[in-house]
Amino acid sequence: MANNGKQAKEYEDEVCCATDGEELHAHAETVKKVKAEMPDEDMLVDIAELFKVFGDSTRTKILAALAVSEMCVACISEILNMSVSAVSHQLRILRQSKLVRTRREGKEIHYALDDEHIGRIFKTALEHVQEL
């Protein structure tokens, strides 16, 4: 099977790749282990969708604000200097993705990160970016 001048052939437990005259051999045990532990395709698609939601800067700002405190849409709008309508639209996406939950207090709806996992994902991303 040719791919940009590179050829790959699959053998019983081993994959060999020829690149510019050099032969590279995959480590059969490593390949077997990783294949066994890889999440299934549906799970990987769900993870990619999660990262797409995190990929919007407005939604990340909302998550950053909610990582500090639960609040209503008016407070989030004020903090982000955005219209209530624009923030509500992004909150709807975050709720559908199960990143944000709501709590009703009288007529007011308060938004918060859905659970501690979301806070950890955000904190880990922040720490990674700060290291760059």
N, C-alpha and C positions, 0 to 999 in steps of 0.2 A: 504494500500500500504506500504510494508515494505522497509526500507532503512537503513542499518547498525543498526538494532535493534530499529529504530525509526519508529513510525507510524503516518500518517497524514490522517485526514478525512475532507472532505469539507462538510459543512452544508450550509444552505441558504446564509446568509451574514457573516458567521463566519468560520474560519479555526481553528481546534483544533489539537494540536500536543501533543502526549504523549512521554515524554523523561524520561527514567529511573524512571518511576512511577509518575513523576510530570506532571500535565496537564498545558499546556500553551495555552492561547487563544489569537488569533490575534485581534487587535482592528479593528472592521468592518469598521468604518468610515475612519480610516487611510488607510486601504487597498483599499477601494473604491476610495478615493481621489488620491492616488498614481497611481492606475491603470488608472484613467482618465487622469492623467497628464504625464504619461510615454510616451516618444517618441515611434513611431511605430518601428517595427522590422527592416525595411529597413534603417531607420535613425540611429538606434543603430549600425547596421553593418557598415554604412558609418563612424560613429564616431570611431569605432574600427579600421577601415582602416586608418583613419587620424592618430591615435595614433601609428599605426604600422610604418608609414612614419617617425614620430617623434622619433621612437624607435631605429633608426640607428645613431650611434655616429658621423659618417662622415656627414650625413645630418644635424644633430644638430649643428655641427661646422659651416657648411655653413650657416644655419639659424642665428646663433650667429653673424657671420661676416656681413651678410646682414642686421641684426638688427641695425648695426652701420652705414653702408653706402651701397648705390648701387655701384656695381662694375662689371668689366668684369671677364671672366673665368680665365684669366691670373693672375689677382690680387688675386682671391680666391685661385688659385693653389699655388701661392707664400705664402700666409698667412698660408695655411694648410700644406705646404711642400708636396704637392701631384702632380701627373701628371695632365696635362690639360685633358687628356682622362678620367681619373678616376673622376675628378670633373665634367666634362661634363655629364658623365653617371648619377651621383647623381643629378645634376641639372635637367636632363630630368625627373627623377622620381618626383622631387619637382614641376616641371612645370605641369606634368600630374595630380598631386594631388592638383593643384591650390594653392600651398603655395608660389610659386615664379612666377614672371612675367618678361618679357623681354622688353627692349627698344632698338631699333636700332639707332646708331649714326654713319652714314657713313657705314663702313664695320664692325664696332665693335658693339657687342651686350652687353648691360649692364643688369645685373640681380638685382632684388630687391624683397623684400617681397611683396606678392601679394596685401595685404591690411593691414590696421591697426589691424584687428582681429588676424592675424598671429603674429604680433609683441606683442600683448597683451597676446596671448597664451604662447609665448616663455618667455616673461617677468614674467608672473605668475608662470610658471614652475621653472624659475630661482629663484624667491623669495621663492618658496616652498622648493627647494633643499637647499637654504642658511639657512633656518630655522632649518633644520635637525641637 
